Amino acid sequence: MGNAFNQEEMNKLTAENPLINELVSTQELFWMNPSYKHFQQGIKQAPLGEKDIIEAENRLLRFAPYIKKAFPETKEMNGIIESPIKEIQALQQHLEEMYSEKLYGKWLLKCDHDLPISGSIKARGGIYEVLKHAEELAVQYGLLGIEDDYSLLDSKRFKEFYSKYAISVGSTGNLGLSIGIIGAKLGFKVTVHMSADAKKWKKELLRSKGVNVVEYESDYSKAVNQGRIESEKDPLCYFIDDENSQHLFVGYAVAALRLKNQLESLKIKVDSDHPLFVYLPCGVGGGPGGVAFGLKLIYEDHVHAFFAEPTHSPGMLLGMLTGLHDKISVQDIGIDNITAADGLAVGRPSGFVGKTMEHFLSGCFTVSDHSLYKLLYKMAVKENIFLEPSALAGVFGPVQLFKTTEGKEYIQYQKLQHRMKNATHIVWATGGGMVPKAEMEEYMKAGFSEMEKM
């Protein structure tokens, strides 16, 4: 038991929220958010809106010439950091057999594991916030105007300018990768404070780019806190706060504008008769929160967003269930926060994201490491797509929606029983594009081993 609550307080909390007992048992479960509201009600209390997302998209468009020049892999997309969507019908059919459940609708994978530069969803928010900071500095000192060609930034002059400044972040891995790669490329001195669960190859890759990596034996929250403390000592250091950053959040939200275009190009409708379900792996909450918020702005009540968390790290679910958000951690209720899904190994959620999404999030579900490895193996075999364990968390969403009592109740509550055949399910694949071959082979072995147990 953690130190935040005494036994009497914990007994009261559990009595008010009996689901805590199920969370403690680390069984897979599906939770429908009782605070969910119709979009027009919820948006009145939201701290951000459409103009914030459009401003972020415009900033990314200004930086596209720089990205195209500095990262040749983005040349084909003219410097736009974006991923494709792909139908995963073979996996859908296989999971119907595996779980003995009809899984209605069209299944699509949003391939953020294929995002250029850092191979994960963090290439959205992480890179965006670094670019925003770089722009503000250059404009402040008269080196850049927003009408200029931003490819100018890929030059000795700008690298020397940025080398006077530092950037710091706490990370379980992928956010650190995205910030480290773009920050170092621009010329900043970057320090990434890495938690114990961060993969060794991610640390080595960062160091190869000239990034200072500080390792901790404890979890994500400690790495973030230390990063914050260290950066406060240096007036020229900019701390990217994964737990509270609105800039990260809107950077992720830009994905919604682009997904809308992708769905329209595939002639996929989203309306009252054609509901859209989106399943997003969740760590501290910024990435999935930003994407879900952006989608709610576009599709309002026709989109249903769910967060996916490991059974051993259900931080966002716990925070929203109790209404305590970042005032409670999974360690407080006796869960160890240890999972193979390193990017999701976050015991204390973002209070900013939890409160922002309180009325927009349809629910959360949890998934075990055993299921993640099975799904990883099946995704590779059936679709020839190779992801890291955390990126498979969303795949379990449609299974839980159709199979669990709570999932069926959600469908009925939303009066969607007769519309599910027309539904589109988007599973967000959040990372895996930069996983070394040897590491992926180990993941595949673990997945095969889990399949053998069935």
N, C-alpha and C positions, 0 to 999 in steps of 0.2 A: 504494500500500500504506500502511495506517495505521502508527502508531508502537507499537501495543500488542505486536506480535509481530515478531521478527526472521525472516529468510528460513528459517533452519533450523527454527524453531518452526512456521512456516507450512507448510513441506514436510511435517513430521511430522503436523500437523493434517490436511492434505489427504490424506496416505497413509491415515490412520485413518478419514477421512470423504470418500471419493471424490466424493460428491454435491456437495461444495464446488465442484468444477470445473464442474458443470452450473449451479450458482447463479451463478458468475462469468460464465458465457456469457449470462446473463439470458434463458434460454429458459424457457417455461412448463413447470412440472413438478408432479408429485403425490408427496407423501412420506408414507409410513405410519410412524407413531411406534412404534419398537421397544420403548419403555418403557411402552406402554399395558398396564394391568392390569385385571382384573375389579374392579368397583366396590368390593366388600367388602374387597378387598386394599388398593386405593388409598386408601380413606377413612381407614384407620388412621393414615396419615401426614399427613393434611390439617390445616392450621392453623385451619380454620373448619368450621362444621357447620350443620345445619338451624336451630338456635336463633338463630344470627346473622342468618339471612335473615328469619326470622319477626319478630325484633326490629326489623329495618329496615322491614319492611312495616307493622308497628304504628306506627312513628314517622311514616311517610308518611300513614297514616290519621289520626293526630293533627293533622297539618299540612293535611289536606284542606280544612277550613273556611277557613284562611288563603289557600291557593292559589285556591280558588273565588272568594274576595272580591278578591284582588289581581290575578288573571288571569281576566277574564270569559270568555275562550275555553275555560276548563275547567269552566264552569258546568254544561253538559250531563252531564259525567262526575262532577259533585259534587266537583271538586277533585282527582280522581285523574288523574295524568299517565300515560295509556296509549294504545296504538295498536291499530288493527284488524289482523286477518290477512285476506288476500285470495287466492283461487285465481288462478293465472296460467297457465291451461291454453293460451291462445292463444300465449303466448311459448314455453311448453314444446314445443308442436307445431312451432312455427317453428324452434326450435333443433335439433329432431330432423332436420329437413330440412337446415338449415345445416351441421350437423356430421356428417350421415349416420350417425346413431347412435340406436338406440331408447333413450329415457330413461324408464325405468319409474317408476310410482308417481304419487302426487298431489303437485303443486307448489303451495306456498303462499308468499306474500310476507308477512313480518312488517314492517308499515309504520311503522318507527320514524322514517322521514323525515316522518311526519305527527304525531309527538309534539308536543303543544302547548308553548308558551313558547319553545323554542329549535330545534325542527324537526330534531332528530337524536337518536341513541341517548344522547348526553351529557346529555340532559334527565333521564336516570335517575340515573346515578352522580353527575354534577356537582351537580345540584340537591340530591340527597340529602345529600351531604357538607356543603353550605352550611347546609341546614336543621338538620342534626345539631349543627353548631357554634353556630348561632343559638339552638337550644333549650338547649344546655349553658350558654351565657352567661346567658340569661334566667333559667334555673332557679337557677344559681349565685348570682345577685344578688337572688333573691327576687321577681322580676318575673313569674314564670310557674310554674304547677304543671301537671303532666302531665294533670291532670283538667280543666284550663281549656279554654275555647273559644279555639282558636289564631287565630281571625280577629282577636283583639285585637292581633296583631302588625302588622296593617295600620293603623297609627295614628301620629300625630305623636310620641307618647311613646316608642314603640319605635324609630322611625327616629332620633330624637335619641340614644337609648341606643346603637344599633348604629353611629352615625356616629363614635363614639370609637374604633372598631375597624377593622382593615384585613384584607383577604383578598388573597392573591397566588397566581397559578398560571402555569405555563408551558404553552403550547399551540400546536398547528398550526392551530387555528381553532375547531372545534366545542365542545371542552371549555371554552375561553375564553368562547365565546358563552353557554353555559348558566350558568356561574359568574358571569359579568359581569352577565347579565340578572337573575338571582335575587338576587345579592349587592347590586346597586345598588337593586333594588326594596325590599329589607329596610332599606337605609340604610347598609350598609357602604361603606367606601372600598375599591374594588376595583382592583387592578393586574393586567393580563394581559400576560405576556411572550410575544410572538409570534415564531415562527420565520419565516424568509424565505419559505417556501412558503405561509404563510397568505394567504388571498384578501383583496384590498383591501376588498371590500364587508363582510367580517366585521369588519375593523378599524374601518371607518366606522360600522357599526351599533353596535358596542360604545361608541365615542366618543359617539354620539348618546344613549346611555343614561347618560352621565356616568362611564364607566369609563376609567381611565388605561391606554392601550395603549403598551407599549414594544416597539419593533421591533428585530430582529436580522438581520444579513446571513447568519448561519449557520443551521444546522438546529435541529431540535426539542430535541436534548439540551442544546445551549448555552442555549436559552431557559429550559429547566427549571432548569439549574444556576444561571443568573443570578437567576432568580426565588427560588430557595432562598437564595442569598447575600444578596440584598436584604432578604428577609423576616426573616432572622436578626438584622438590625440593629435591628428594631422589635419590642419585646416585646409590643405589642398587635396584631401582624400574624400571621394564621393562614395558613400555606402549605399549599396542597392539592397533594400530591405524586403526580402522575399515574403515576410510575414505581413507587411503593411503597405506595399507599394501600389499606388494607383497607376503609375506609369507602366509597370509590368502588366497590370490588369488590362489596360486599354490596348497595349501591344498585342496581347493574346486575343482580345475581342475583335481585332481587325479580321481574324480568320472567318468570322461570321459573314462579313461582306463578300468575301471571296467564295465561300462555300455556296452562298446564294447564287452567284453566277455559275458555279459548277453544276448545281442542281438544275438550273434553268437550261443550261446547255445540253443536259441529259433528258430534258423534258419531264423532270420529276416534279409533280405538283406538291405543294404543302398548303393545305387548307383544312376546313372542318371535316371534310370527307377523306382527306389524305394526311393523317397525322404524322409528324416527324418525331422520332425518338432518338436521343443522343446519349451515349454512354461514355463517360470521361473518367479515366484514372485520376485519382486525387491524392496528392501529398499534402502540402500546406494549404493548397486551394487556389492559388493565383491563376494557374493555367486553365484548369477546368472552369473556374469561376468566370474568368474573362470570356472564354469561348461561349459558355452558356448564357451569360448576360448579353453578349452581342447577338446571339441567336434569338433571345427573347425580344430584343428591340425590333428585330426584323419580323419574326413569325408570331409573336405574342402568345396567345393561348394554344396555337396549333403545334408548338414545339414542347416536348416533354424531356427535360434534362435530368439525368441521374449521375451521381458521382459513384465511382467504384473505389473501394479501399480494401487493403489486406485485412484478414481477420485479426491479425496481431497489431494493426495500426489504424483502427477506425476513428482517427482523431476528429475529422469533420463531422461524422455521424454523431459522435458523443457530444461535441460542442453544440450542434444544432438541436439534438434531442433534449438536452438539459437546459438549453438557452444560455449556457455559460460561455460558449464559444472558446476564446483563448484563455479563459480562467480555469479550464480543466484540461488534463492530459490523460491519455490512456494509462499511463503509469499510476495515476491517482486511483484508478479502479483495479489495479493489479495486473494489467496487461503489459507484456515485456517490450512491445514495439520492435520486435526482431522479425524481419521478413526478407525473403529473397528479392522482393520488389524494392530495390534500394531507393529508387526515386520516390516511393510512396511511404518510406519509413519515417513518418512524421507523427509524433504522439500528440502534439499540441497544434491545433489548426490556426489559421489566420483569423483573427477576430474581425478584421475589415471585410474579408471575403464572406465569412459566415453571416455577418449582419447584412451585407449587401445582397446576398443570395437567399436570405431567410424566406422571402415570399415568392421567389422565382423557381427554386429548386423543387422538382417533383419528389425526389427521394434519394436515398443512398442504398447501396448493397455492399456486402463484404464477400471476399473471395479468398480461399486458402492458397498457400503456396503450392499445394498438391494440384489444385485445379489450374493454377497459372502454368505450371510446367506441362500438364496434359494439353492445355490449349495452345501453348507455344509449339509443342511437337505437332499437333494436328494442323495448325496454321501453316507450318513449314511443309508438311507432307501434302496437304490438300490444296494449298494455294501457292506454294513455293515462295512464301513471304516469311522472312526471318526477323523476329522481334526480340527485345529483351523482356524478361519476365513481367516487369511492371506494365509494359505496354499491352499485355493481354487481359488486364483487369476488366476493361470495358466489354470484351467478348462475352463475358459471363452474364452481362446485363439482360439481353433478351431471354436467355434461359431462365433467369430468376423472375423476370416479368411474367412469363407464361406458365412457369412451373409452380411458383410459391403461392400460397393462399393470399399473402399480402399483395403480390404482383397482380393477381386476378382481381383483387378488391380495387386496386388503382384503376384498372381498365374499366371496371363497372362504375366507379366513382366519377370518372371522366366521361361516362356514357360512350365508350369507344368499342363495345363488344362487336358491333356489326361493321366496324370500320378497320379492324386490324388487318384484314386481307389487303387493304390499300395502304398500309403503313410503310414508311421507310425507316429503317434502323441504321443509324450511323455509329459505328464503333470507332473510337478515336485511338489510333495507334500512336502512342506518344514518344516512343524511342526505340533505338536498336540499330540505326543506320551506320553507326561508327563502331559497333562492337567488333573486336578482333576475331578472326576466324577460329582460333583455338578456344576462345571464351564461348563462342556460339556453339561449338562442338560439345562443350561441357553442358551447356543448357539443353542441347538436343538429347544428350545421354540421360540427363535427369528427367526429361519429358518422357523418353522411351521407358525408363524405369517405372515412372508413375503409371503409364499405360499397362505395363506388365502386371501391375498389382490388381487391375480391374477384373 
